[in-house]
Amino acid sequence: MMTALILLLVCSAALLASAVKYVPAGQVYSLYRHGKAVRLLPAGTHLALPLLDRVTHKISLAGQVLRLEDEARKMRGTVYWQVLEPERADAVFEQVDQLIRRGAQEALREQPVAGRIDQRDLSARLKQRLNGALRDCGMMVTRVELEQA
């Protein structure tokens, strides 16, 4: 009888502990139930339904960095981006690296391979093109740095 009571208390404590979600400052967590988005959890302490709700994305609102390399043009670069609207970014958050890489590759393909490239101008055009693609996703490219390898 006593063992069953202790087991029940331990299970209850574990269940309660799994219901508490702490989100650090500068982050937003997306909470999913049965594969569907339920809500976003801003910074702070929140309660979720144990065994049903699950944190799927931990979205940092601080800047992110993505490194790029284009062997054909012997260029490499760094794209700095950040999430502005987590509600819109949550749906494509896992694909953002591919979106940026694909957009950068398309923009670089439009450049001639031969000759000297004005990196400042190309960086500005690349930033503008990427922002056009990411704006609808709630994200923004803040800076693009390119250099010849």
C-alpha positions in Angstrom: 0.0 0.0 0.0 2.8 2.4 1.0 4.8 1.5 -2.1 1.8 2.2 -4.4 1.3 5.6 -2.8 5.0 6.5 -3.2 4.9 5.4 -6.8 1.7 7.4 -7.4 3.4 10.5 -5.9 6.5 10.1 -8.0 4.5 9.6 -11.2 2.4 12.7 -10.3 5.5 14.8 -9.7 7.0 13.7 -12.9 3.9 14.4 -14.9 3.6 17.9 -13.3 7.3 18.6 -14.0 6.8 17.7 -17.7 3.9 20.1 -17.9 6.0 23.1 -16.9 7.8 24.7 -19.9 10.4 27.4 -19.3 11.2 29.6 -22.3 14.4 31.7 -21.9 14.5 35.4 -22.8 15.0 36.0 -26.5 13.3 32.8 -27.6 9.9 31.6 -28.6 8.8 28.0 -28.4 6.1 26.5 -30.7 3.8 24.1 -29.0 2.3 21.3 -31.1 -0.5 18.8 -30.2 -1.1 15.8 -32.5 1.2 17.4 -35.2 -0.7 20.7 -35.3 0.5 24.0 -34.0 -1.4 25.0 -30.8 0.3 28.2 -29.7 3.6 30.0 -29.3 5.1 30.3 -25.9 6.9 33.6 -25.3 9.7 34.0 -22.8 8.7 32.9 -19.3 7.1 29.9 -17.5 4.1 28.2 -19.1 2.0 25.1 -18.5 1.3 22.6 -21.2 -0.7 19.4 -21.3 1.7 16.6 -20.4 1.9 13.7 -22.8 -0.1 15.7 -25.4 1.7 18.9 -26.0 5.3 18.9 -27.4 7.7 21.7 -28.1 8.6 21.4 -31.8 10.7 24.5 -32.5 12.8 26.6 -30.3 13.0 29.9 -32.3 15.7 32.3 -31.3 14.8 36.0 -31.9 18.5 36.9 -31.9 20.4 37.0 -35.1 21.3 33.7 -36.9 24.3 33.1 -39.2 24.5 31.0 -42.3 27.7 30.4 -44.2 27.5 30.0 -48.0 30.0 28.8 -50.6 29.8 28.8 -54.4 32.6 26.8 -56.0 31.8 27.8 -59.6 32.3 31.5 -58.9 34.9 30.9 -56.2 32.9 32.9 -53.7 32.0 32.3 -50.1 29.9 34.4 -47.8 27.9 34.8 -44.6 24.2 35.7 -44.4 23.0 37.2 -41.1 19.2 36.8 -40.6 16.7 36.9 -37.9 13.1 36.0 -37.1 10.8 39.0 -36.8 7.4 37.3 -36.7 7.6 33.9 -35.0 3.9 33.2 -35.8 4.7 33.2 -39.6 8.3 31.8 -39.3 7.2 28.7 -37.4 5.7 27.0 -40.4 9.0 27.2 -42.4 11.5 27.4 -39.7 13.1 24.0 -40.5 13.6 25.0 -44.1 15.0 28.5 -43.7 18.6 27.4 -44.4 17.5 25.8 -47.6 15.5 28.8 -48.6 18.4 31.1 -48.0 20.9 28.8 -49.8 18.6 28.4 -52.8 17.9 32.1 -53.1 21.6 32.9 -52.9 22.5 30.3 -55.5 19.9 31.7 -57.9 21.1 35.2 -57.4 24.8 34.2 -57.9 23.9 32.2 -61.0 22.7 35.4 -62.6 26.2 36.8 -62.2 28.8 36.3 -64.9 31.5 33.8 -63.9 34.4 35.7 -65.6 35.6 39.1 -64.5 35.9 41.0 -61.2 32.7 41.1 -59.2 31.7 44.2 -57.2 31.1 42.3 -53.9 29.4 45.2 -52.2 26.9 45.6 -55.0 26.3 41.8 -55.2 25.9 41.6 -51.4 23.2 44.4 -51.5 21.4 42.7 -54.4 21.6 39.3 -52.7 20.2 40.8 -49.4 17.3 42.4 -51.3 16.5 39.2 -53.1 16.6 37.1 -50.0 14.5 39.6 -48.1 11.9 39.4 -50.9 11.7 35.7 -50.4 11.8 35.7 -46.5 9.5 38.7 -45.8 6.4 36.6 -46.2 7.9 34.0 -43.8 8.3 36.5 -41.0 12.1 36.7 -41.3 14.7 39.2 -42.5 18.2 39.2 -43.8 20.1 41.9 -41.9 23.5 41.6 -43.7 25.3 39.7 -46.4 29.1 39.5 -46.6 30.7 38.0 -49.7 34.3 37.4 -50.5 36.2 35.8 -53.3 37.8 32.5 -52.3 
